[in-house]
Amino acid sequence: MDAPLFSVVIPLYNKSAEIAATLRSVLAQSLPPNEIVVVDDGSTDGGADIVRQTGSPRIKLFSQPNAGVSAARNRGVAEARGEYIAFLDADDCWEPGYLAEIAALIDEFPGCGIYSTAFRIINRRGTTPAPCPERRGVVDNFFRDSAHRYIAIPSASVVPRRVFEEVGGFPAGMKIGEDLYLWIKIARRYRVCFSPRQLVRYSRTATNRSATIYTPEQTLFSFEQLYNPAAPIEEREFIARAALGKALILSAKGSTKEAARAIRIFSFTRTYRRTLRKVRFLNALPVAWRSPLLALYNRAAWAIARKGL
């Protein structure tokens, strides 16, 4: 089989400290991509200059006024020419065998809507494997098997161009949970294929992570829009997970009404009762308390996970 034609799409927004390492990890692939499309989404820190200085003919740089990560990724796909779109955030990195493993999955399991691998989480306190499935191949049920585990994140996922275009791409204007929104639309129609090899380094150390710089969304898309009460329970639970996880951030940023609406609509969940309780608790507190308390909780949860408790 001929190697798939991969286009790597990287949205860039104020990641000048990380983008060089990210690009090096792509250029070091044992199976090189056909092109690397970087979309500078209105950066103000000189990150685009670092991209230019890399000097690789494989890299194509496009610039646009700041429009958010969904718009940047969609622009990247529109400019790309490859048959398969490999997404990568500007502060994450691939191990050298990542694209080769994706190509092997495509060869062995054709016709899937998402091809993804396991990953490691990089934190200032160290590195830990993300909780992922252990079996290689087509997952039995993406929505069910994603409960408390990761099957797809943008930096560890490849989507066939035709699938991306069929479902309409990332939801323009959505800044948190936009990847889950896309996965839901794809997994409703296509199988999802996964490799347990940890071939991606997902960073939580960047100073400019989207959740920390969140500004109110202006979008026509929402998880409520995707929710279908007649859908299988596994799908409804996955959407509840996405909506309530987003509601935590919204509540911490002071969007009390939006978080309350998510509580009301997705209170049916049984799989994610803990997240529901966290949103309810946080939303009942004074706004000034919420963000510090959520950060404290997340640090404690990370420490516990690191100790295997």
TORKOL-4160 file (C-alpha; in steps of 0.2 Angstrom, whole numbers, padded with zeros to 4 digits, m for minus):
309
<pt num="1" X="0000" Y="0000" Z="0000"/>
<pt num="2" X="0006" Y="0018" Z="m0004"/>
<pt num="3" X="0008" Y="0029" Z="0011"/>
<pt num="4" X="m0007" Y="0040" Z="0015"/>
<pt num="5" X="m0005" Y="0058" Z="0010"/>
<pt num="6" X="m0004" Y="0067" Z="0027"/>
<pt num="7" X="m0007" Y="0086" Z="0030"/>
<pt num="8" X="m0003" Y="0092" Z="0047"/>
<pt num="9" X="m0013" Y="0106" Z="0053"/>
<pt num="10" X="m0007" Y="0117" Z="0068"/>
<pt num="11" X="m0017" Y="0132" Z="0075"/>
<pt num="12" X="m0005" Y="0145" Z="0082"/>
<pt num="13" X="m0009" Y="0158" Z="0095"/>
<pt num="14" X="0004" Y="0165" Z="0106"/>
<pt num="15" X="0014" Y="0149" Z="0108"/>
<pt num="16" X="0031" Y="0156" Z="0103"/>
<pt num="17" X="0040" Y="0147" Z="0117"/>
<pt num="18" X="0033" Y="0130" Z="0111"/>
<pt num="19" X="0030" Y="0131" Z="0092"/>
<pt num="20" X="0049" Y="0127" Z="0088"/>
<pt num="21" X="0049" Y="0110" Z="0097"/>
<pt num="22" X="0032" Y="0106" Z="0090"/>
<pt num="23" X="0038" Y="0108" Z="0072"/>
<pt num="24" X="0054" Y="0098" Z="0076"/>
<pt num="25" X="0043" Y="0084" Z="0082"/>
<pt num="26" X="0034" Y="0084" Z="0065"/>
<pt num="27" X="0049" Y="0086" Z="0054"/>
<pt num="28" X="0057" Y="0071" Z="0064"/>
<pt num="29" X="0043" Y="0059" Z="0059"/>
<pt num="30" X="0049" Y="0042" Z="0052"/>
<pt num="31" X="0035" Y="0044" Z="0040"/>
<pt num="32" X="0036" Y="0062" Z="0035"/>
<pt num="33" X="0020" Y="0072" Z="0031"/>
<pt num="34" X="0017" Y="0079" Z="0014"/>
<pt num="35" X="0015" Y="0097" Z="0022"/>
<pt num="36" X="0013" Y="0106" Z="0038"/>
<pt num="37" X="0000" Y="0120" Z="0038"/>
<pt num="38" X="0002" Y="0132" Z="0052"/>
<pt num="39" X="m0012" Y="0145" Z="0054"/>
<pt num="40" X="m0007" Y="0160" Z="0064"/>
<pt num="41" X="m0023" Y="0165" Z="0073"/>
<pt num="42" X="m0018" Y="0183" Z="0077"/>
<pt num="43" X="m0003" Y="0180" Z="0088"/>
<pt num="44" X="0006" Y="0195" Z="0096"/>
<pt num="45" X="0021" Y="0186" Z="0102"/>
<pt num="46" X="0032" Y="0183" Z="0087"/>
<pt num="47" X="0027" Y="0165" Z="0085"/>
<pt num="48" X="0025" Y="0167" Z="0066"/>
<pt num="49" X="0042" Y="0173" Z="0064"/>
<pt num="50" X="0049" Y="0157" Z="0073"/>
<pt num="51" X="0039" Y="0147" Z="0060"/>
<pt num="52" X="0047" Y="0156" Z="0046"/>
<pt num="53" X="0064" Y="0154" Z="0053"/>
<pt num="54" X="0062" Y="0135" Z="0053"/>
<pt num="55" X="0065" Y="0135" Z="0034"/>
<pt num="56" X="0057" Y="0119" Z="0030"/>
<pt num="57" X="0049" Y="0119" Z="0012"/>
<pt num="58" X="0036" Y="0107" Z="0020"/>
<pt num="59" X="0029" Y="0121" Z="0031"/>
<pt num="60" X="0016" Y="0133" Z="0024"/>
<pt num="61" X="0011" Y="0148" Z="0035"/>
<pt num="62" X="m0005" Y="0157" Z="0034"/>
<pt num="63" X="m0011" Y="0172" Z="0045"/>
<pt num="64" X="m0028" Y="0178" Z="0050"/>
<pt num="65" X="m0036" Y="0190" Z="0063"/>
<pt num="66" X="m0039" Y="0181" Z="0079"/>
<pt num="67" X="m0055" Y="0170" Z="0077"/>
<pt num="68" X="m0052" Y="0156" Z="0089"/>
<pt num="69" X="m0045" Y="0138" Z="0088"/>
<pt num="70" X="m0060" Y="0131" Z="0078"/>
<pt num="71" X="m0059" Y="0144" Z="0064"/>
<pt num="72" X="m0040" Y="0142" Z="0064"/>
<pt num="73" X="m0041" Y="0123" Z="0062"/>
<pt num="74" X="m0055" Y="0124" Z="0048"/>
<pt num="75" X="m0044" Y="0137" Z="0039"/>
<pt num="76" X="m0029" Y="0125" Z="0040"/>
<pt num="77" X="m0039" Y="0111" Z="0032"/>
<pt num="78" X="m0046" Y="0122" Z="0019"/>
<pt num="79" X="m0028" Y="0126" Z="0014"/>
<pt num="80" X="m0021" Y="0108" Z="0015"/>
<pt num="81" X="m0020" Y="0096" Z="0001"/>
<pt num="82" X="m0018" Y="0079" Z="0010"/>
<pt num="83" X="m0030" Y="0065" Z="0010"/>
<pt num="84" X="m0029" Y="0064" Z="0029"/>
<pt num="85" X="m0028" Y="0078" Z="0041"/>
<pt num="86" X="m0017" Y="0076" Z="0056"/>
<pt num="87" X="m0021" Y="0089" Z="0070"/>
<pt num="88" X="m0008" Y="0095" Z="0082"/>
<pt num="89" X="m0008" Y="0109" Z="0094"/>
<pt num="90" X="0006" Y="0122" Z="0095"/>
<pt num="91" X="0012" Y="0116" Z="0112"/>
<pt num="92" X="0011" Y="0097" Z="0110"/>
<pt num="93" X="0023" Y="0085" Z="0102"/>
<pt num="94" X="0024" Y="0069" Z="0092"/>
<pt num="95" X="0036" Y="0054" Z="0095"/>
<pt num="96" X="0045" Y="0050" Z="0079"/>
<pt num="97" X="0034" Y="0035" Z="0075"/>
<pt num="98" X="0017" Y="0043" Z="0077"/>
<pt num="99" X="0012" Y="0046" Z="0058"/>
<pt num="100" X="0019" Y="0028" Z="0054"/>
<pt num="101" X="0007" Y="0021" Z="0067"/>
<pt num="102" X="m0007" Y="0030" Z="0060"/>
<pt num="103" X="m0003" Y="0024" Z="0043"/>
<pt num="104" X="m0003" Y="0006" Z="0049"/>
<pt num="105" X="m0020" Y="0009" Z="0057"/>
<pt num="106" X="m0027" Y="0016" Z="0041"/>
<pt num="107" X="m0020" Y="0001" Z="0031"/>
<pt num="108" X="m0027" Y="m0012" Z="0043"/>
<pt num="109" X="m0043" Y="m0004" Z="0047"/>
<pt num="110" X="m0049" Y="0006" Z="0032"/>
<pt num="111" X="m0064" Y="0017" Z="0032"/>
<pt num="112" X="m0064" Y="0024" Z="0050"/>
<pt num="113" X="m0068" Y="0042" Z="0054"/>
<pt num="114" X="m0055" Y="0045" Z="0067"/>
<pt num="115" X="m0038" Y="0037" Z="0069"/>
<pt num="116" X="m0030" Y="0041" Z="0086"/>
<pt num="117" X="m0016" Y="0035" Z="0098"/>
<pt num="118" X="m0013" Y="0035" Z="0117"/>
<pt num="119" X="m0003" Y="0050" Z="0124"/>
<pt num="120" X="0007" Y="0056" Z="0139"/>
<pt num="121" X="0002" Y="0071" Z="0149"/>
<pt num="122" X="0016" Y="0083" Z="0153"/>
<pt num="123" X="0014" Y="0093" Z="0168"/>
<pt num="124" X="0025" Y="0104" Z="0179"/>
<pt num="125" X="0025" Y="0090" Z="0192"/>
<pt num="126" X="0030" Y="0077" Z="0179"/>
<pt num="127" X="0024" Y="0065" Z="0166"/>
<pt num="128" X="0010" Y="0052" Z="0167"/>
<pt num="129" X="0001" Y="0041" Z="0154"/>
<pt num="130" X="m0017" Y="0047" Z="0150"/>
<pt num="131" X="m0030" Y="0034" Z="0154"/>
<pt num="132" X="m0034" Y="0026" Z="0137"/>
<pt num="133" X="m0040" Y="0009" Z="0131"/>
<pt num="134" X="m0027" Y="m0005" Z="0130"/>
<pt num="135" X="m0034" Y="m0013" Z="0114"/>
<pt num="136" X="m0028" Y="m0009" Z="0097"/>
<pt num="137" X="m0040" Y="m0008" Z="0083"/>
<pt num="138" X="m0058" Y="m0002" Z="0080"/>
<pt num="139" X="m0066" Y="0003" Z="0097"/>
<pt num="140" X="m0082" Y="m0007" Z="0101"/>
<pt num="141" X="m0092" Y="0009" Z="0106"/>
<pt num="142" X="m0084" Y="0026" Z="0105"/>
<pt num="143" X="m0096" Y="0034" Z="0117"/>
<pt num="144" X="m0096" Y="0020" Z="0130"/>
<pt num="145" X="m0078" Y="0016" Z="0129"/>
<pt num="146" X="m0073" Y="0035" Z="0132"/>
<pt num="147" X="m0081" Y="0034" Z="0149"/>
<pt num="148" X="m0067" Y="0040" Z="0161"/>
<pt num="149" X="m0054" Y="0037" Z="0147"/>
<pt num="150" X="m0047" Y="0046" Z="0132"/>
<pt num="151" X="m0049" Y="0039" Z="0114"/>
<pt num="152" X="m0046" Y="0055" Z="0104"/>
<pt num="153" X="m0039" Y="0072" Z="0108"/>
<pt num="154" X="m0034" Y="0084" Z="0093"/>
<pt num="155" X="m0015" Y="0082" Z="0095"/>
<pt num="156" X="m0017" Y="0063" Z="0094"/>
<pt num="157" X="m0030" Y="0061" Z="0080"/>
<pt num="158" X="m0031" Y="0060" Z="0062"/>
<pt num="159" X="m0047" Y="0063" Z="0052"/>
<pt num="160" X="m0049" Y="0059" Z="0033"/>
<pt num="161" X="m0053" Y="0075" Z="0024"/>
<pt num="162" X="m0069" Y="0068" Z="0016"/>
<pt num="163" X="m0075" Y="0064" Z="0034"/>
<pt num="164" X="m0071" Y="0081" Z="0040"/>
<pt num="165" X="m0079" Y="0090" Z="0026"/>
<pt num="166" X="m0095" Y="0079" Z="0027"/>
<pt num="167" X="m0098" Y="0083" Z="0045"/>
<pt num="168" X="m0094" Y="0102" Z="0043"/>
<pt num="169" X="m0078" Y="0104" Z="0052"/>
<pt num="170" X="m0075" Y="0111" Z="0070"/>
<pt num="171" X="m0089" Y="0122" Z="0077"/>
<pt num="172" X="m0084" Y="0140" Z="0073"/>
<pt num="173" X="m0083" Y="0151" Z="0088"/>
<pt num="174" X="m0083" Y="0137" Z="0100"/>
<pt num="175" X="m0067" Y="0138" Z="0111"/>
<pt num="176" X="m0070" Y="0125" Z="0124"/>
<pt num="177" X="m0075" Y="0107" Z="0120"/>
<pt num="178" X="m0074" Y="0110" Z="0101"/>
<pt num="179" X="m0065" Y="0094" Z="0098"/>
<pt num="180" X="m0078" Y="0084" Z="0108"/>
<pt num="181" X="m0091" Y="0092" Z="0097"/>
<pt num="182" X="m0083" Y="0086" Z="0081"/>
<pt num="183" X="m0079" Y="0069" Z="0088"/>
<pt num="184" X="m0098" Y="0067" Z="0092"/>
<pt num="185" X="m0103" Y="0071" Z="0075"/>
<pt num="186" X="m0090" Y="0059" Z="0067"/>
<pt num="187" X="m0093" Y="0044" Z="0079"/>
<pt num="188" X="m0112" Y="0045" Z="0075"/>
<pt num="189" X="m0108" Y="0040" Z="0057"/>
<pt num="190" X="m0091" Y="0031" Z="0057"/>
<pt num="191" X="m0080" Y="0019" Z="0067"/>
<pt num="192" X="m0066" Y="0025" Z="0077"/>
<pt num="193" X="m0049" Y="0017" Z="0077"/>
<pt num="194" X="m0036" Y="0018" Z="0091"/>
<pt num="195" X="m0019" Y="0012" Z="0095"/>
<pt num="196" X="m0013" Y="0011" Z="0114"/>
<pt num="197" X="0005" Y="0016" Z="0109"/>
<pt num="198" X="0009" Y="0032" Z="0118"/>
<pt num="199" X="0016" Y="0042" Z="0104"/>
<pt num="200" X="0010" Y="0060" Z="0108"/>
<pt num="201" X="0016" Y="0072" Z="0122"/>
<pt num="202" X="0001" Y="0083" Z="0128"/>
<pt num="203" X="0007" Y="0098" Z="0137"/>
<pt num="204" X="m0002" Y="0106" Z="0152"/>
<pt num="205" X="0013" Y="0117" Z="0155"/>
<pt num="206" X="0011" Y="0131" Z="0142"/>
<pt num="207" X="0007" Y="0148" Z="0149"/>
<pt num="208" X="m0006" Y="0152" Z="0136"/>
<pt num="209" X="m0018" Y="0137" Z="0137"/>
<pt num="210" X="m0036" Y="0140" Z="0131"/>
<pt num="211" X="m0044" Y="0137" Z="0147"/>
<pt num="212" X="m0034" Y="0149" Z="0156"/>
<pt num="213" X="m0037" Y="0163" Z="0144"/>
<pt num="214" X="m0055" Y="0160" Z="0140"/>
<pt num="215" X="m0066" Y="0174" Z="0134"/>
<pt num="216" X="m0084" Y="0172" Z="0131"/>
<pt num="217" X="m0089" Y="0163" Z="0116"/>
<pt num="218" X="m0099" Y="0170" Z="0101"/>
<pt num="219" X="m0105" Y="0154" Z="0092"/>
<pt num="220" X="m0121" Y="0146" Z="0085"/>
<pt num="221" X="m0115" Y="0129" Z="0091"/>
<pt num="222" X="m0118" Y="0120" Z="0108"/>
<pt num="223" X="m0119" Y="0103" Z="0116"/>
<pt num="224" X="m0137" Y="0106" Z="0119"/>
<pt num="225" X="m0139" Y="0107" Z="0100"/>
<pt num="226" X="m0131" Y="0090" Z="0098"/>
<pt num="227" X="m0141" Y="0082" Z="0112"/>
<pt num="228" X="m0155" Y="0070" Z="0107"/>
<pt num="229" X="m0165" Y="0062" Z="0121"/>
<pt num="230" X="m0169" Y="0047" Z="0109"/>
<pt num="231" X="m0151" Y="0043" Z="0106"/>
<pt num="232" X="m0143" Y="0028" Z="0114"/>
<pt num="233" X="m0138" Y="0031" Z="0133"/>
<pt num="234" X="m0119" Y="0030" Z="0129"/>
<pt num="235" X="m0120" Y="0044" Z="0117"/>
<pt num="236" X="m0131" Y="0055" Z="0129"/>
<pt num="237" X="m0119" Y="0052" Z="0143"/>
<pt num="238" X="m0104" Y="0057" Z="0132"/>
<pt num="239" X="m0113" Y="0073" Z="0128"/>
<pt num="240" X="m0116" Y="0076" Z="0146"/>
<pt num="241" X="m0098" Y="0073" Z="0150"/>
<pt num="242" X="m0093" Y="0086" Z="0137"/>
<pt num="243" X="m0106" Y="0099" Z="0142"/>
<pt num="244" X="m0103" Y="0098" Z="0161"/>
<pt num="245" X="m0084" Y="0098" Z="0159"/>
<pt num="246" X="m0086" Y="0114" Z="0149"/>
<pt num="247" X="m0099" Y="0121" Z="0162"/>
<pt num="248" X="m0085" Y="0119" Z="0176"/>
<pt num="249" X="m0074" Y="0131" Z="0166"/>
<pt num="250" X="m0089" Y="0143" Z="0162"/>
<pt num="251" X="m0094" Y="0143" Z="0180"/>
<pt num="252" X="m0076" Y="0147" Z="0186"/>
<pt num="253" X="m0076" Y="0161" Z="0174"/>
<pt num="254" X="m0092" Y="0168" Z="0181"/>
<pt num="255" X="m0104" Y="0162" Z="0168"/>
<pt num="256" X="m0117" Y="0157" Z="0181"/>
<pt num="257" X="m0132" Y="0156" Z="0170"/>
<pt num="258" X="m0124" Y="0146" Z="0156"/>
<pt num="259" X="m0117" Y="0133" Z="0169"/>
<pt num="260" X="m0135" Y="0133" Z="0177"/>
<pt num="261" X="m0142" Y="0128" Z="0160"/>
<pt num="262" X="m0130" Y="0114" Z="0158"/>
<pt num="263" X="m0134" Y="0108" Z="0176"/>
<pt num="264" X="m0153" Y="0108" Z="0171"/>
<pt num="265" X="m0152" Y="0099" Z="0154"/>
<pt num="266" X="m0139" Y="0086" Z="0159"/>
<pt num="267" X="m0144" Y="0082" Z="0176"/>
<pt num="268" X="m0149" Y="0065" Z="0170"/>
<pt num="269" X="m0131" Y="0058" Z="0169"/>
<pt num="270" X="m0127" Y="0043" Z="0180"/>
<pt num="271" X="m0109" Y="0041" Z="0173"/>
<pt num="272" X="m0103" Y="0058" Z="0177"/>
<pt num="273" X="m0112" Y="0062" Z="0193"/>
<pt num="274" X="m0096" Y="0068" Z="0201"/>
<pt num="275" X="m0094" Y="0081" Z="0188"/>
<pt num="276" X="m0112" Y="0086" Z="0190"/>
<pt num="277" X="m0110" Y="0089" Z="0209"/>
<pt num="278" X="m0094" Y="0099" Z="0206"/>
<pt num="279" X="m0103" Y="0111" Z="0194"/>
<pt num="280" X="m0117" Y="0113" Z="0206"/>
<pt num="281" X="m0106" Y="0116" Z="0221"/>
<pt num="282" X="m0095" Y="0128" Z="0211"/>
<pt num="283" X="m0110" Y="0138" Z="0204"/>
<pt num="284" X="m0117" Y="0141" Z="0221"/>
<pt num="285" X="m0101" Y="0150" Z="0227"/>
<pt num="286" X="m0097" Y="0168" Z="0225"/>
<pt num="287" X="m0088" Y="0171" Z="0208"/>
<pt num="288" X="m0072" Y="0176" Z="0216"/>
<pt num="289" X="m0070" Y="0160" Z="0225"/>
<pt num="290" X="m0073" Y="0148" Z="0210"/>
<pt num="291" X="m0057" Y="0149" Z="0199"/>
<pt num="292" X="m0045" Y="0147" Z="0214"/>
<pt num="293" X="m0055" Y="0133" Z="0222"/>
<pt num="294" X="m0056" Y="0124" Z="0205"/>
<pt num="295" X="m0037" Y="0126" Z="0202"/>
<pt num="296" X="m0034" Y="0119" Z="0220"/>
<pt num="297" X="m0045" Y="0104" Z="0217"/>
<pt num="298" X="m0037" Y="0100" Z="0200"/>
<pt num="299" X="m0019" Y="0101" Z="0208"/>
<pt num="300" X="m0025" Y="0089" Z="0222"/>
<pt num="301" X="m0033" Y="0077" Z="0209"/>
<pt num="302" X="m0017" Y="0077" Z="0199"/>
<pt num="303" X="m0006" Y="0073" Z="0214"/>
<pt num="304" X="m0018" Y="0059" Z="0219"/>
<pt num="305" X="m0017" Y="0052" Z="0201"/>
<pt num="306" X="0002" Y="0053" Z="0201"/>
<pt num="307" X="0002" Y="0042" Z="0216"/>
<pt num="308" X="m0010" Y="0029" Z="0208"/>
<pt num="309" X="m0023" Y="0032" Z="0222"/>
